[in-house]
């Protein structure tokens, strides 16, 4: 089991212009903007679990991104479960 980023819509302020998670994510096209809802969302199968987006979001005092374990067999995010071991940025991109 591994962690991926998950954006909580009720806390995301992308509609106000904050798109820091999209800008700082080192994986291309991993975090995108849903132009219908004007909220960021994570493409789960592209996320490496590096935690950088959550750090940036927390630093901006929004706390809209959590790291949650994903079921490796189904690809479903398991919200409310204990986080799996986090990959260090260097590990995620070796």
N, C-alpha and C positions, 0 to 999 in steps of 0.2 A: 504494500500500500504506500502511496506517496501523496504529497500535498499539491494542490493547485490553488490558484487565486479564485476568489469568488467576490463579485461586486454586489453589495447590498443596495438595491435601488433606492430605498428610503433615505439613505445617507449620501448617496452620490450627488455631487453638485456639478456635473458636467454641463448641464443646461446653463449654468452661470459662467461658463468659460473654463472651468478647471478641467484640464485633460492631462494632468501630470502623469498619471499611470500609463497613458497611451504613449506619451513622449519618452518616458524613461524605461519602458519595457525593452530589454535587449533582444527579445524574440520578435521578429517581423510578423505583423498581422496577428499577434496574440491577443492584444486588448484592442477592441474596436469601439466605435461610438454607434449606438443604436439611434439613428436619426429620427425614428418615430417617437421614442420615449425620451430622447436626449440624455441617455445614461450610458455609461461605459459598460461593456460586458467582455467576458473572457472566453476565448475559443479554447475549450478545455484540452483538446488533443494537441494544441501547440504550446501550452503552458509547461514550463520546465520546473516550476515550483521554487524559483530562486528567491522569492519574497521581496524583491526590490519594489514592486508596485505597492505593496502593503506598507513598506517603510516610507515611501514617498507620500502616500496618502495620509499616513499617521502624522508625518512631519508637517503636512499642510493642515492638520487638525480636523480632518474630515472623518477618518476611521471608517471608510466605506468598504474597504477591502479586507477580507479575512482569508486565511489560508485554511483549507479544509481537505481532508483526505478524499481520495477518489478510488472507487472500486476499479481495480485494474482489468477485471473481466468485462464489466459493462460500460465503464467510462462515466458512471454517474457520480456526482459529488455527494458526499455523505455529510450533510449539514448536521451540526450538533454532536458529532463524534469527536473523540480525542484526536488531536492532530498527529499525523504520522511524523517520522523523522524528516526534518527539513534538509534539503540539499543546500550546501553552501554555493555561492555564486560560481566559484571556480569548478565545483563538481558538476553543476548543471550544464556547464558549457565546455566540458573537456572534449 
